[in-house]
């Protein structure tokens, strides 16, 4: 039950942040963006939780996070924009878009926005859920040996 509360909390934090960013960027949002943002925030946080990826440099975590966000945005776009016909967003006027649902410009933006998301998730887990204190020894491609 404790895990369910933790992930609900992280979903609400991530969902609200994504929703607010979208309102600031576009002037409006949609409830589905709250769900998308919450799910993205949880999955970005889980990058650090896996033994296979917990020691990755932040830049690699950002790249993985950008891919996760882009893929989820595509899935949500297929469901909400194409299947349900809600027309929440349309990137078809932007260069390097795919089906109007994702585009390279926003994937690059997700890369940069994922750094504060990764760090926020780490500190929320530390401050609120008494998990391990985050340690950031390196930001580049190679890990420094201590």
Backbone as a ProteinNet text record, in pm:
[ID]
protein_1_A
[PRIMARY]
XXXXXXXXXXXXXXXXXXXXXXXXXXXXXXXXXXXXXXXXXXXXXXXXXXXXXXXXXXXXXXXXXXXXXXXXXXXXXXXXXXXXXXXXXXXXXXXXXXXXXXXXXXXXXXXXXXXXXXXXXXXXXXXXXXXXXXXXXXXXXXXXXX
[TERTIARY]
82.3	0	86.5	201.8	293	344.4	372.6	419.8	311.1	187.3	76	64.1	72.5	64.1	180.5	299.3	416.6	397.3	354.4	340.3	220.9	116.5	5.2	52.7	132.5	188.5	275.2	365.1	452.1	372.1	265.1	178	113.9	66.8	2.3	103.2	222.4	325.5	361.5	396	434.4	322	199.9	84.6	58.2	66	43.9	152	277	385.9	372.7	341.8	325	208.4	98	-21	10.9	79.5	114.9	209.8	310.4	402.2	328.2	232.9	157.5	71	12	-67.8	21.5	141.3	234.9	277.8	304.9	355.4	246.9	127.8	22.9	-96	-107.4	-220.6	-337.3	-331.3	-438.2	-380.1	-458.3	-417.5	-542.4	-523	-630.4	-601	-703.6	-684.5	-592.6	-596.3	-510.6	-362.6	-329.2	-190.5	-147	-240.5	-211.3	-171.1	-247.9	-216.3	-83.5	-61.6	62.4	181.6	171.5	281.1	310.4	205.3	224.9	292.5	248.2	307.9	453.8	480.6	618.5	706.8	657.7	735.2	768.9	673	697.6	803.6	788.4	882.4	1022.2	1031	1161.2	1228.4	1150.9	1205.6	1252.5	1186.2	1223.7	1355.3	1401.9	1531.8	1639.5	1633.8	1732.4	1713.6	1597	1566.5	1613.5	1640.3	1685.6	1835.3	1878.5	2021.8	2097.1	2031.4	2095.8	2121.2	2037	2049.6	2078.2	2089	2103.6	2237.2	2339.4	2469	2497.2	2395	2413.6	2441.3	2525.5	2542.7	2408.4	2394.8	2268.9	2232.5	2330.6	2300.5	2236.8	2277.3	2217.1	2076.3	2058.3	1924.6	1831.2	1882.9	1802.8	1762.9	1855	1824.8	1716.6	1728.3	1626.9	1493.2	1496.4	1372.9	1307.1	1385.3	1329.7	1263.3	1324.1	1264.7	1134.7	1134.8	1013.7	900.6	930.2	827.5	775.8	866.4	826	737.7	775.6	694.7	556.7	552.7	422.7	337.6	402.2	328.6	269.3	342.8	292.6	173.2	183.9	73.2	-49.6	-30.4	-143.2	-202.4	-116.6	-165	-249.2	-202.8	-280.2	-417.3	-419.6	-545.8	-636.6	-586	-671.5	-693.9	-590.8	-604.7	-661.4	-612	-653.3	-773.8	-763.3	-873.4	-998.2	-981.3	-1096.5	-1128.8	-1037	-1060.8	-1069.5	-1000	-1009.4	-924.8	-825.1	-743.5	-676.8	-618.3	-555.5	-431.1	-352.1	-237.7	-217.9	-143.9	-115.8	17.6	118.3	251.5	274.6	172.2	192	249.7	238.6	296	444.5	495	635.5	720.3	843.9	936.6	967.9	1000.2	1041.1	935.7	809	701.6	667	602.4	552.2	403.9	324.1	178.1	118	192.7	144.3	139.3	185.5	173.8	302.3	415.6	545.1	631.5	732.4	826	960.1	1063.7	1199.6	1219.7	1159.8	1174	1133.2	1019.3	973.3	1051.8	1100.9	1185.6	1312.5	1368.2	1486.1	1449.9	1334.8	1288.7	1271.9	1215.4	1198.2	1333.1	1435	1569.8	1613.1	1599	1644.2	1553.7	1423.6	1332.2	1340.4	1394.3	1402	1504.8	1607.4	1706.2	1643.3	1567.5	1502.9	1401.4	1337.4	1241.7	1313.2	1427.6	1505.8	1548.3	1599.3	1648.9	1534.6	1422.2	1307	1258	1246.9	1205.3	1301.1	1430.6	1529.7	1513.5	1497.2	1486.4	1351.5	1244.7	1116.1	1123.7	1185.6	1201.9	1286.3	1386.6	1472.6	1399.4	1340.7	1276.5	1149.6	1067.1	933.9	928	1001.6	990.3	1113.9	1204.1	1324.4	1407.6	1414.1	1498.6	1638.5	1726.8	1867.3	1883.3	1976.9	2005.2	2070.9	2023	2081.8	2227.4	2307.4	2447.7	2471.9	2518.2	2546.4	2694.8	2772.1	2916.8	2958.7	2874.2	2913.8	2791.7	2815.7	2707.1	2732.3	2855.9	2889.4	2865.4	2933.4	2915.9	2990.9	3095.5	3177.6	3168.9	3160.7	3151.7	3292.2	3303.9	3432.5	3446	3561.2	3588.3	3623.4	3564.9	3590.1	3686.5
-120.5	0	126.8	117	230.7	265.9	164	186	251.4	208.9	266.7	415	451.3	592.4	672.6	612.8	681.8	711.6	611.6	632.7	720.9	718.3	813.3	955.9	972.7	1104	1153.9	1067.5	1105.6	1133.5	1057.9	1081.6	1219.4	1255.8	1386.7	1499.5	1484.2	1588	1603.1	1493.3	1498.8	1546.4	1500.2	1541.9	1690.6	1742.2	1885.3	1969.2	1926	2001.3	2002.9	1889.1	1880.2	1968.3	1960.5	2039.6	2189.3	2230.5	2372.2	2418.7	2336	2372.5	2391.3	2304.6	2315.6	2442.3	2476.2	2599.2	2720.6	2718.9	2829.3	2836.8	2722.1	2716	2749.4	2685.2	2698.6	2783.1	2805	2881.4	2795.6	2666.2	2573.7	2432	2341.4	2200.7	2113.8	1986.4	1888.3	1789.5	1732	1638.9	1522.2	1477.9	1367.4	1402.8	1531.3	1574	1558.7	1570.3	1542.3	1395.8	1306	1163.2	1132.6	1192.2	1171.9	1219.6	1338.1	1393	1310.8	1264.8	1182.1	1050.5	988.6	861.6	882	988.3	1018.7	1040.2	1114	1143.7	1015.4	926.7	799.1	718.5	707.5	627.7	689.1	820.3	886.4	855.1	857.3	824.7	680.9	592.6	451.2	422.7	513.7	495	477.5	558.5	551.3	430.4	374.2	266.9	130.3	116.7	-10.6	-25.8	-144.5	-168.3	-154.1	-184.8	-177.4	-33.1	60.3	198.7	300	257.2	352.5	426	370.8	437.3	506.8	524.2	593.5	741.7	802.1	947.2	1016.6	1133.1	1206.7	1231.4	1258	1286.5	1164.8	1044.7	923.2	902.7	933.8	926.5	1024.2	1142.1	1240.6	1187.5	1122.8	1067.8	960.7	872.7	768.8	833	934.6	1003.7	1069.3	1132.7	1197.3	1093.5	976.9	869.3	821.3	803	759.6	859.9	987.7	1091.6	1096.2	1090.3	1094.2	975.3	856.2	736.7	746	791	805.2	913.4	1021.4	1127	1072.1	987.1	926	835.8	752.3	662.2	743.2	844.2	927.9	1001.2	1047	1113.3	1021.2	897.3	799.9	776.6	765.6	738.2	861.3	973	1089.1	1174.6	1190.6	1276.3	1202.8	1082.8	1011.8	921.9	831.2	736.1	806	889.2	958.1	1089.8	1136.8	1258.1	1385.8	1393.1	1511.3	1629.1	1602.7	1712.4	1797.6	1734.2	1807.7	1881.2	1820	1885.2	1830.3	1909.1	1869.5	1930.5	1848.9	1895	1886.4	1862	1839.4	1961.4	2079	2197.2	2214.5	2135.4	2144.9	2047.3	2085	1996.5	1874.6	1767	1641.9	1588.3	1596	1539.1	1401.4	1323	1192.8	1186.6	1179.6	1172.4	1288.5	1397.2	1513.2	1493.1	1379.6	1346.5	1369.4	1351.9	1377.8	1452.6	1522.9	1590.2	1603.8	1617	1624.3	1744	1856.5	1977.2	1950	1885.5	1858.9	1746.1	1651.1	1546.8	1608.2	1706.4	1777.3	1856	1920.4	1993.1	1898.3	1778.9	1680.9	1640.1	1630.8	1597.8	1698	1826.8	1929.9	1940.3	1925.8	1933.4	1810.4	1702.2	1581.2	1593.6	1676.7	1691	1740.5	1851.4	1890.4	1786.4	1715.1	1610.6	1496.2	1453.8	1346.5	1387.7	1508.6	1556.4	1577.4	1629.7	1646.9	1512.3	1414	1280.9	1225.3	1238.6	1187.7	1252	1384.2	1453.8	1430.2	1418.9	1385.1	1248.3	1152.5	1019.1	1026.3	1110.9	1126.9	1199.7	1315.7	1397.5	1335.5	1279.2	1234.7	1085.9	1006.2	860.9	796.3	879	831	734.1	759	676.8	736.8	673.8	713.8	858.4	929.4	1067.6	1068.9	1155.5	1161.7	1207.7	1149.2	1188.3	1208.8	1327.5	1359.2	1390.5	1288.8	1304.9	1341.5	1322.9	1344.4	1380.8	1460.4	1501.8	1457.2	1418.3	1386.6	1243.3	1199.5	1065.1	961.6	1003.8	907.1	931	823.5	830	847	936.3	953.9	845.2	789.4	689.4	762.8	715.9	779.7	693.8
0	0	0	68.3	73.6	-66.4	-147.6	-284	-369.5	-350.8	-427.1	-395.5	-267.9	-228.4	-285.8	-283.1	-336.4	-485.1	-561.5	-705.1	-738.7	-659.7	-679	-653.7	-548.5	-516.6	-632.7	-682.3	-793.5	-920.1	-942.4	-1057.7	-1048.8	-931.2	-912.5	-931.1	-874.8	-890.6	-1038.3	-1103.2	-1244.6	-1333.4	-1305.4	-1384.1	-1373.4	-1251.8	-1232.5	-1300.1	-1286.9	-1349.4	-1501.9	-1560.2	-1705.2	-1750.1	-1677.7	-1709.6	-1702.6	-1596.2	-1578	-1688.2	-1720.9	-1829.1	-1960.9	-1985.6	-2110.3	-2110.8	-1999.2	-1992	-2013.4	-1955.3	-1975.7	-2122.3	-2184.1	-2322.2	-2425	-2409.8	-2511.3	-2467.3	-2338.3	-2287.4	-2244	-2267.7	-2228.9	-2224.2	-2169.2	-2166.7	-2166.5	-2146.8	-2145.3	-2034	-1973.2	-1862.1	-1899.4	-2023.8	-2065.3	-2048.7	-2055.6	-2038.9	-1893.9	-1801.6	-1661	-1646	-1707.1	-1700.3	-1768.9	-1885.1	-1958.7	-1876.6	-1821	-1741.1	-1617.1	-1550.3	-1431.5	-1464.8	-1571.9	-1613.9	-1656.3	-1729.7	-1769.8	-1647.2	-1549.3	-1428.7	-1352.7	-1341.1	-1273.4	-1349.4	-1480	-1558.8	-1561.2	-1564.9	-1558.4	-1424.8	-1318.5	-1186.9	-1177.2	-1248.4	-1242.8	-1315.5	-1399	-1464.6	-1358.5	-1253.9	-1145.8	-1055.7	-1054.7	-960.4	-1008.1	-1135.7	-1190.8	-1168.7	-1129.1	-1111.4	-1243.1	-1352.4	-1483.6	-1526.4	-1482.5	-1529.4	-1418.9	-1294.4	-1183.6	-1185.6	-1248.8	-1253.6	-1386.1	-1466.1	-1593.4	-1568.3	-1651.4	-1641.8	-1664.9	-1606.8	-1620.3	-1765.7	-1849	-1989.7	-2058	-2017.7	-2073.5	-2016.9	-1888.6	-1829.4	-1899.7	-1933	-2005.6	-2142.9	-2210.6	-2343.4	-2333	-2234.3	-2213.8	-2179.9	-2093.5	-2055.2	-2176.1	-2262.5	-2382	-2472.5	-2483.6	-2564.1	-2501.3	-2369.3	-2298.2	-2320.5	-2300.2	-2313.7	-2457.4	-2553.7	-2694.3	-2729.6	-2684.4	-2712	-2646.6	-2521.6	-2454.5	-2520.1	-2561.4	-2630.9	-2760.9	-2829.5	-2952.4	-2922.3	-2820.5	-2783.1	-2742.8	-2658.5	-2616.9	-2737.2	-2828.9	-2949	-3035.3	-3050.6	-3128.2	-3064.6	-2932.2	-2862.1	-2862.1	-2810	-2786.9	-2912	-2993.9	-3111.8	-3232.4	-3257.5	-3378.5	-3352	-3257	-3232.8	-3178	-3073.9	-3015.6	-3087	-3170.5	-3249.1	-3168.1	-3054.5	-2968.1	-3016.4	-3098	-3152.5	-3047.2	-2947.2	-2837.1	-2884.6	-2971.9	-3033.1	-3173.6	-3252.1	-3389.2	-3429.8	-3442.6	-3480.2	-3631	-3708.9	-3852.8	-3924.8	-3867.2	-3930.7	-3897.4	-3804.4	-3764.9	-3846.4	-3868.9	-3941.3	-3856.6	-3923.4	-3860.5	-3763.5	-3804.2	-3722.8	-3777.4	-3694.8	-3738.8	-3707.4	-3811	-3801.3	-3723.3	-3709.6	-3635.7	-3485.7	-3437.5	-3295.4	-3217.1	-3281.7	-3218.5	-3318.9	-3266.7	-3356	-3286.4	-3366.2	-3315.9	-3223.4	-3256.2	-3173.8	-3029.5	-3011.1	-2875.4	-2809.7	-2886.1	-2828.4	-2770.7	-2840.3	-2789.1	-2663.8	-2665.3	-2546.7	-2428.5	-2453.3	-2344.6	-2287	-2372.5	-2324.5	-2218.4	-2247.2	-2153.3	-2029.9	-2049.9	-1935.5	-1845.5	-1896.5	-1814.6	-1702.2	-1717.9	-1610.7	-1481.2	-1482.1	-1356.2	-1308.3	-1400.2	-1359.4	-1289	-1342.4	-1280.6	-1140.8	-1129.3	-1000.1	-901.2	-946.6	-858.9	-807.5	-895.5	-852.5	-748.1	-773.7	-678.3	-541.1	-538.9	-410.2	-342.5	-418.6	-357	-290.1	-357.4	-300	-172.7	-169.8	-53	60.6	30.1	133.1	188.9	103.8	146.8	177.6	101.5	115.3	176.5	230.2	300.3	217.3	87.1	1.3	-1.8	-74.6	-79.3	-125.5	-61	-98.9	-236.7	-325.8	-460.2	-455.4	-542.9	-557.8	-706.6	-740	-879.9	-891.6	-930.3	-941.6	-1081.9	-1177.5	-1315.6	-1398.3	-1499.5	-1587.2	-1731.2	-1762.6	-1899.7	-1937.5	-2040.7	-2091.1	-2007.8	-1939.1	-1866	-1716	-1643.7	-1499	-1440	-1343.3	-1275.5	-1169.6	-1161.1	-1056.7	-928.1	-818.8	-689	-610.6
[MASK]
++++++++++++++++++++++++++++++++++++++++++++++++++++++++++++++++++++++++++++++++++++++++++++++++++++++++++++++++++++++++++++++++++++++++++++++++++

